[in-house]
Amino acid sequence: MVGKFEKQQLADQSIWDQIKEIVMFTAPATGLWICGPLMSLIDTAVIGQGSSVELAALGPATVVCDYMSYVFMFLSIATSNMVATALAKQDREEVQHHISILLFVGLACGFMMLLFTRLFGAAILTAFTGSKNAHIVPAANTYVQIRGLAWPALLVGWVAQSASLGMKDSWGPLKALAAASAINGIGDIVLCIFLGYGIAGAAWATMASQVVAAYMMIQTLNKKGYNAFAFSIPSAQEFLTILGLAAPVFVTLMSKVAFYSLLIYFATSMGTHTMAAHQVMVQTFCMCTVWGEPLSQTAQSFMPELLYGVNRSLAKARMLLRSLVIIGATLGSLLGIVGTSIPWLFPYIFTPDQMVIQEMHKVLIPYFIALAVTPPAHSLEGTLMAGRDLRFISLSMSGCFSVGALVLLILSSRYGLQGCWLALAGFQWARFLMALQRLLSPNGMLYSEDFEQYKLQNLRTA
């Protein structure tokens, strides 16, 4: 009842009061999104001080370690959905059952990825980097093999974190990830700078931090009265339900991951210095874009009540979206300025290599263009998810990837790293414009009184 009251209260406020409340609501959630990219950014900054080759090796290594983890984002989505639904029915036994089967799925997927990394990690890196950059494969593989040891803990931790979020607890996961970031930062400094272990030291520090974070998230669930060490094998029907809940979002995430992976793939063929520069820029970009993710979460929390709840009000939904977009545009401009200034004015934070710095400075303009539009795009996509317009999101993202990949191929061959970042800017703006057009359509969810099409789509998705 408290959550329902808060949603109604937010909807009844003026636009500026709404903005204030949204900012206060998203502040704790922002930390959850920052910790992951922060750990990769710490690795990038520390390794860049020692070796440009190892800095370049982080690019393909990051694809295998970080980007491939997004394949399993469906676990987070399914966990939050199933736990929140069971809690709404006040059925603790069902909550425990969902947690147990999802923990098992996470653990099974984790060991599968551990084995996959052990057997095929070097081959994937060799294929990804190409013969011209074979010299970076040993360093990249060292990083991948060490990080791969944390796969089971990482995915189990994701399930535990999402279960807590489904219970409306963001502080427990935030504390765990904050501790993990501190461990990673201290470990990088000690192992890389003082002991000279280089990229291997960074990998051990990150791996240890992920294991600690997973343990702390499990303990958070145990303190709530649930047994987070209980694992249950899901039935075939339960497994299909888990996949069915997140299938459209899975397609959306894979389109994003595939496009970012292509960016690194094309940058990899441009030489060690270009690869190193791209690694710095893309890690900084990811660190900045996560600040917009809580806007998507806010839309998914507050919009459903206004779109198809008992107190349905499309006018209030449009007003709330306006507040979210204003915040997104303001945040995007701020992030664009700050995010561009760091590699422009303080490049020595990441590397002392002048050739790498020159490559970084070539992409500052498309970097700003891509970064500025990302937070408002998150606001719009979060609203589409709140309205369960998942089919459109998955189809539009797939279309953006298909066209974006072709544009990336053409521009990268003509303009090098600049072309890669111009293609990324186009990809981000296409996402924003397509979502905006959908929401402003007279037949869209914010204007159409006939909501049966979305209800039907809900049933089909389930």
N, C-alpha and C positions, 0 to 999 in steps of 0.2 A: 504493500500500500504506500510505503514511503516513496518508492521509485516512481509510482504512478503520480503521486502528488507532486513530486519534483518536476516531472515532465509537463504536467499541466501548468505548474507555476512558471516554468520557463516559457511556455508557449504564450502565456498571458502578458509577458513583460514587453516593454518597448524594445526597439531594435538595439539601442545602446546598452540597455540593461541585459539583454540577451547576450550581447557580445562579451560583457563582463563576466556573466555566469559561465559561458562556454569556455572562456580562457581559464577560469578557475577550475572547471570540470576537467579540462584536458591536461592541466599541469602535471598531476601525478602519472598519467598514462604516457606522457612524453618520455619520461625516464626509461620506460620499458622498451621503447623503440630506439632510444639513443645508445643503450649499452652494447648491443650487437655490433653496429658499425663502429662504435668507439673502440672496441677491442681490435678490429681490423685496422683502424686508423693508427692505433698505438703501434701495432706491428709494422705498419708502413713507415711511420716516422722513425722508429728505432733502427730498423734494418737499413733505411736509406742513409743513415749516418755512416754506415760501414762499407757497403758494397752496392754499386749500381747493378751488378749482375744479379745479386740476390733480391734487390728491389724489383727488377724486371721479372724474376722468377715468381714473385708473389702474385703477379697477374693471373697466369694460368692456374697456379695453385689455389688461388681464391675461388676460381670458377668451380674447381672440384670440391673444395671444402665448404664454401659458403653458399654459392649459387645453387649447387645440387641439393642443399638442404631444403630449399624452397619447394622441391618436389613433394615433400612431406608436410607442407603447410596445411593440407587437408586434415591432418590430425588435430591441429589447433582449432580449426573451424568446427569440425565435428564435435570435439570435446566441449567447447563453449556452448554450442547449440544444444547438445543432448543433456548436459548438466543443468543448464538454465531451464530447460523444459521440465526436467524431472523435479527441480526445486520448486517450480511454479505449482506443481501438483503436491508439494510437500511430502514427497516420497523419498526418504533417505536411503532405503534399500535399493531403489532404482538408481539413485545417484551413485551409490557405491558400486553397483553392477556396471554402470557405464564407465566409471573410472577404471575398474579392474580390467575390462575388456580392451579399453583404449590404451592402458598401460602395457598390456600384452602386445597389442599391435605395434606400439611404439618401440618396445624392446625387440620384437622380431625384426622390424624394419631396420633398427639400429645395428643388429648383428649382421643382417644382410648387407648393409652398406659397409660395415667393417670388413667383411670378406671381399666385397666387390673392390674396395679401395686397395686391399692387400694384393689382390690378383691382377687388377687391371689399371691401377693408378698410373704406373710408369708408361703403359701403352697409350693411355688417354692423353697424358701430358705430351708424349712424343708426337702423337697425331695432331694435337692442338697447336703446338709451337712450330712444327715444320722443321725441315732439315737445316735451315739457315740458323736456327736458334737452339740447336741440339745441346749447346754448352750450358743452357740454363736448366735443362731437364733434371740433372742430379739434385740441384738445390731445391727445385720445385717439388720433386718426388720426396725428398727428405721431409719437407714441410707437410706434405699431404699424408704420408704414412704415420707421422706422429699425431697430427690432428685427427686422423681416422680412428685412433684408439678411443676417442670420445664419442663416436657415433651413438652407441647405445644410451649413454648418459644424456646426450644432447636431446634425443627424441623423447625419452622418458621425461626429461625435464620440461620439454614443450607441453606434453600432456598435463603434467602437474600444474604448470603455470596457467594453462588455459582453463583447467578445472577451477582454480582459484578465481580467475577473472569471471568465469560463469557464475561464481558465488558472490560477485560484486566486490571482490577483494583485490585491489591492485597494489597495496602496500607490501604484502608478503613477497610477491614476485619481484617488486621493485628493489626490496632489500637484498634479495638473492642476487639479482643482476648487478646491483651496485657493488656488492662484495666481490663478485666475479671480475668486474672491471678493475677494481683495486688490485686484486691478485694478479691479473694479467699485466697491468702497468708495472707493478713492482717486480714481477717475474721477468718481464722484458728488460728492465733496467739492469737487474742483477745478472741474468743469464747472457744477455747480448752485449751489454756495454762493459760490465766489470769482468765477466768470465770469458767473454769472447766467443760464445757459441753461435753467434750469427742467427741465421734463419731457423736452425734447429732449436735454439734457445727460445725464440719467439713462439715456435710451434708448441713446445712443452709448456710454456706459460699459458697459452690460450687453452690448450687441452685441459690442464689442471683447473683453470678457472671455470670451464664448462662443467666439469665433474662436480666441483664444489657447488655451483649454482643449481645443478639438478638435485643434489642432496638437500640443499636448503629449501627448495620448492616442495620436495616430497615431505619434509618435516613440517612445512606450513600446512599441508593437507592433513597430516596426522594430528596436528594440534586442533584442527576443526572437528575431530572425531571420526575421520575416515581412515581406512587402512590403505595407505598408498603403497604398501608392499605386497598387496594381494593382486595376483594376476589371474585372469580368467580367459580361456580360449573362446573367442566369439563364434557363434554359429554362422553358417553361410548367409542366412538372412540378415543377421546383425552386421556382418561385414559389408554386405551390399548396401545396407542402410547408411553405414558410415561413409562409404564412397559416394552414394547418391546425394547425400546432404551437401557435399562440397564439390561435386563434379564441375559445375560451371565456374566456380572460383578457382578450381584447379587449372582449368584451361586458361583463365585470365592470368594467373600467376606464371604458368609455364610460358605464355607468350611474352611476358615481361622478362623472365629469366633468359629465354632464348634470345631475345633482342640484345640484352646486356652482354650475354655470352658472345654473340656475334661481334659486338663492339670490340671486346678484348681479342677475339680471334683475328679480326682485320688489323687491329693495332699490333698484334704479335708479329705480323709479317713485315713490319716497318723498321725493324732494328731494335737493338737493346735500349738505346736512349729514348726512343719514341715509346717503347713499351713501359719503361720506367716512368716517363712523364704521364702516360695514360693511367698507370696504376695510382699515382698520386691524385690525379684529377678525379678519377672515378670513385676512389675511396672518400675524398672530400665531398663529392657530389652526394654519395649515399648517406654520409653523415648529416648533410644538410636536409635532404629530402625526408628523412624520418620525422622531422619536426612537424611535417604536415599530416602524418598518419593519424594522430589523435583526432583530427577533424573528421576523418572517415568514421572512426569509432563513435564520435559524438553524434553524427548523423544517424548511425545505426541504433544508437541508444534512444534518441529522442523522436526521431521521425515516425517509427511504426505506430505510436499512439495517435499521431495526427493524420496518418494516411489511411489506416483501416481499423483503428481502435474504437471503443465506445464513444469517445469524445472526438470523433473524426472532424478535422477542420482543415481543408485544403488551403484556405487563406493563411492560417497560422503556419502551415507547413511551408508555404512559399516565403513567408516572413522569416522563418527560421533558416531556410536555405540562403536567403539574402544575407543574414548575419554570418553564416558559415563562409559564404563566398567573400564577403568583405574582410573577414579575418584571414582567409586564405590568401587573398590578393595582397593584403598588408604584410602578412608573414612571408609570402613569396618574394616581395620586393626587398624586404629586410634581409632574408636569407641570401638573395641574389647578390646584394651589395657586400654583405659580410663574407659569404662563401667565395666570391670572386676576389675580394681584397686579400684573403689569406695567401693563396698561391701567387698572387701578383706582387704583394708588398713583402711577404715573409716566406719566400720559397725555401730559404735555408733551413727552415724547420724540418723539411722533408729530405733535402739532398744538397750537398755542396757542389754537385756536378753542373757546370754552366751549360753544357749541351742539353741536359735534361730540363733545366730551368727554361731555356729558350723554347723548347717544345711545349712546355706547360703554358707559356705566355701566348702561344699561337692560338690557343683554343678558348681564351677567356670570354670572348663575346658570345659564341654559341653556348658556352657553359652557363653564362648568366641567363640567356634566353630560355634555356631548358629548365634551369632551376627555379626561375621566377614563377612559372606557370604550374609547377607541380603541386603545391599546397591547395590552390583552388580546384585543381583536377581531383584531388583526393576528396574534397568536400562534395563534389558532384557525384563521383563514383560511390561514395558512402551512402548518399541519398538513394541512388539506384539500387544498391544492395538492401537498404532498408525497405524499399518498395518491392523487393523480391523480383526485380527486373533482371534476373541473373542471365537469362538467355541473351538479352541484348548486350550485357557487359562482356560475356564470353565471345560472342560473335564480333563485336566491335574491336575487342582487343586482338582477336585473331586476325582481323582485317588490317589493323594497324601494324601488326607484326609482319604480315605478308608484304604489304606495300613498303613498310619501313626497311625491311631486309633488302628489297630491290634498290631503294634509294641509297641505302648504306653501301651496297656494292658499287654503285655508280660513283657516288661522291668520294668514297675512300680511295678509289683507283685514280681519281683526278686530283683530289686536294689533300690526300694523306690523312693525318690525324685531325686536321680541321674538318675534313669531310665527314669523318666519323661523328664528331660532335655536332655538326650541322644536322646530320641524320637523326641524332638523339633529340635535338631541339624540335625537329619536325614531328617525331614520334610523340613527344610529350604534349605538344600543341594539338595534335590530332586527337589524342585521348580527351583533352579538355573540350574541344569544340564539338566532338561527337556526343559527349555526355550532356553538354549544355543544350545542344539542339534537341536531344531526346527529352530533357526535362522541361524545355520551353514549348514543346509541341502541344497544340490544343488538345490532342488526344492522349497526352502523356499523363502520368500518375498524379501530377500536381494540378491538373486542370480538368481531367475527365471524371465525372461523377460515376461513370460505369467502371467499377473496379473489378468486375468479374473476370476480365482477361488476366489480371494479375493473380487472382485467386486460383484460376485454372492452371496458370503457370506454376504456382506453388505446388499444386497436386502433382503435376507432371514431374517437377524437380524431385519431390519426395519419392 
